[in-house]
Amino acid sequence: MIIATTDRLIIRPFVLSDIEGFHRYRSLPSVNRYLYSEALDLEACGVVVNRKITESSITTTSPVLSLAVIEAATEVLIGDVFLGWPRVEHSQAEIGYVFDPSSTGQGLATEAVRWLVGFAFDEVGAHRVFGRCDGRNEASVALMRRVGLRVEAHLLQNEFVKGEWTDEVVCAILDLEWYGVDSKCRHRSVDWLGRVDLSNP
Ligand SMILES: CC(C)(COP(=O)(O)OP(=O)(O)OC[C@H]1O[C@@H](n2cnc3c(N)ncnc32)[C@H](O)[C@@H]1OP(=O)(O)O)[C@@H](O)C(=O)NCCC(=O)NCCS
């Protein structure tokens, strides 16, 4: 079971008692504005949280990790993060994150996503971590850039979401870049192809 702490957060698997807190922010239209999802009622939140409870670890046969983000000082659920491992043979991991607007603007989401990206490289063995968002979601792009991801692509009207054509921005960071930007990371050797040796922590 994954339970992590950062300076201000506890990041842990979902539990049934998270349904109410999850509903508090997932029921807001503003939170869902640039997501594929719509605002969820309490019953729908129960279904989603029950599914997320089962996504508490990540393996090649269970390639989705969903975790609850708790503010340590208040012990309140303030958001959730997601790590997908859709292309196992290519070691590509996808991040996702949704936070309660009452907790944003303090760097808490950035702190959670920074932990998530480190986890993807250190523990899952990702070679590349990427995130995708609606081209209008400036807060999401800014967050990924703060964590160290580069904007790799801005795809024009490549999706039809909620009745309109939407752009998609793809941001990513390679293991080599991550270990270069994170001064706290362990030294990894790099082979001639630029691959980081993950077998030698
Ligand atoms: C995307 C989302 C998580 C970004 O939230 P956010 O508040 O911008 O991110 P953070 O909580 O990390 O806060 C960053 C802000 O706090 C500031 N900040 C304060 N202290 C900070 C610290 N210690 N570290 C980093 N930033 C800090 C930053 O400067 C930034 O301020 P700014 O927006 O004025 O530039 C949020 O908008 C959200 O959940 N949206 C709805 C769901 C969604 O769209 N998810 C993404 C799908 S792709």
PDBQT file of the ligand as one rigid body, heavy atoms in Angstrom, charges set to zero:
ROOT
HETATM    1  C1  LIG A 301      -4.928  22.251 -12.127  1.00  0.00    +0.000 C 
HETATM    2  C2  LIG A 301      -4.990  22.688 -10.673  1.00  0.00    +0.000 C 
HETATM    3  C3  LIG A 301      -4.630  21.546  -9.757  1.00  0.00    +0.000 C 
HETATM    4  C4  LIG A 301      -4.001  23.851 -10.481  1.00  0.00    +0.000 C 
HETATM    5  O1  LIG A 301      -4.200  24.449  -9.219  1.00  0.00    +0.000 OA
HETATM    6  P1  LIG A 301      -3.199  25.599  -8.714  1.00  0.00    +0.000 P 
HETATM    7  O2  LIG A 301      -3.820  26.283  -7.569  1.00  0.00    +0.000 OA
HETATM    8  O3  LIG A 301      -2.810  26.464  -9.861  1.00  0.00    +0.000 OA
HETATM    9  O4  LIG A 301      -1.909  24.779  -8.259  1.00  0.00    +0.000 OA
HETATM   10  P2  LIG A 301      -1.203  24.803  -6.832  1.00  0.00    +0.000 P 
HETATM   11  O5  LIG A 301      -2.123  24.340  -5.781  1.00  0.00    +0.000 OA
HETATM   12  O6  LIG A 301       0.037  24.042  -7.005  1.00  0.00    +0.000 OA
HETATM   13  O7  LIG A 301      -0.894  26.346  -6.579  1.00  0.00    +0.000 OA
HETATM   14  C5  LIG A 301      -0.081  27.069  -7.469  1.00  0.00    +0.000 C 
HETATM   15  C6  LIG A 301      -0.227  28.537  -7.155  1.00  0.00    +0.000 C 
HETATM   16  O8  LIG A 301       0.190  28.740  -5.804  1.00  0.00    +0.000 OA
HETATM   17  C7  LIG A 301       1.360  29.563  -5.781  1.00  0.00    +0.000 C 
HETATM   18  N1  LIG A 301       2.205  29.036  -4.716  1.00  0.00    +0.000 N 
HETATM   19  C8  LIG A 301       2.195  29.503  -3.456  1.00  0.00    +0.000 A 
HETATM   20  N2  LIG A 301       3.040  28.795  -2.713  1.00  0.00    +0.000 NA
HETATM   21  C9  LIG A 301       3.614  27.862  -3.512  1.00  0.00    +0.000 A 
HETATM   22  C10 LIG A 301       4.575  26.844  -3.311  1.00  0.00    +0.000 A 
HETATM   23  N3  LIG A 301       5.101  26.633  -2.113  1.00  0.00    +0.000 N 
HETATM   24  N4  LIG A 301       4.915  26.047  -4.351  1.00  0.00    +0.000 NA
HETATM   25  C11 LIG A 301       4.372  26.247  -5.580  1.00  0.00    +0.000 A 
HETATM   26  N5  LIG A 301       3.452  27.209  -5.830  1.00  0.00    +0.000 NA
HETATM   27  C12 LIG A 301       3.072  28.020  -4.802  1.00  0.00    +0.000 A 
HETATM   28  C13 LIG A 301       1.936  29.485  -7.176  1.00  0.00    +0.000 C 
HETATM   29  O9  LIG A 301       2.698  30.621  -7.492  1.00  0.00    +0.000 OA
HETATM   30  C14 LIG A 301       0.675  29.416  -8.004  1.00  0.00    +0.000 C 
HETATM   31  O10 LIG A 301       0.078  30.684  -8.037  1.00  0.00    +0.000 OA
HETATM   32  P3  LIG A 301      -0.465  31.335  -9.408  1.00  0.00    +0.000 P 
HETATM   33  O11 LIG A 301      -1.611  30.476  -9.865  1.00  0.00    +0.000 OA
HETATM   34  O12 LIG A 301      -0.862  32.708  -9.012  1.00  0.00    +0.000 OA
HETATM   35  O13 LIG A 301       0.679  31.277 -10.369  1.00  0.00    +0.000 OA
HETATM   36  C15 LIG A 301      -6.419  23.181 -10.323  1.00  0.00    +0.000 C 
HETATM   37  O14 LIG A 301      -6.705  24.318 -11.092  1.00  0.00    +0.000 OA
HETATM   38  C16 LIG A 301      -7.501  22.135 -10.548  1.00  0.00    +0.000 C 
HETATM   39  O15 LIG A 301      -7.621  21.160  -9.819  1.00  0.00    +0.000 OA
HETATM   40  N6  LIG A 301      -8.351  22.371 -11.589  1.00  0.00    +0.000 N 
HETATM   41  C17 LIG A 301      -9.505  21.528 -11.854  1.00  0.00    +0.000 C 
HETATM   42  C18 LIG A 301      -9.138  20.144 -12.346  1.00  0.00    +0.000 C 
HETATM   43  C19 LIG A 301      -8.191  20.192 -13.529  1.00  0.00    +0.000 C 
HETATM   44  O16 LIG A 301      -8.362  20.974 -14.460  1.00  0.00    +0.000 OA
HETATM   45  N7  LIG A 301      -7.192  19.317 -13.453  1.00  0.00    +0.000 N 
HETATM   46  C20 LIG A 301      -6.190  19.197 -14.487  1.00  0.00    +0.000 C 
HETATM   47  C21 LIG A 301      -6.655  18.309 -15.545  1.00  0.00    +0.000 C 
HETATM   48  S1  LIG A 301      -5.450  18.184 -16.847  1.00  0.00    +0.000 SA
ENDROOT
TORSDOF 0
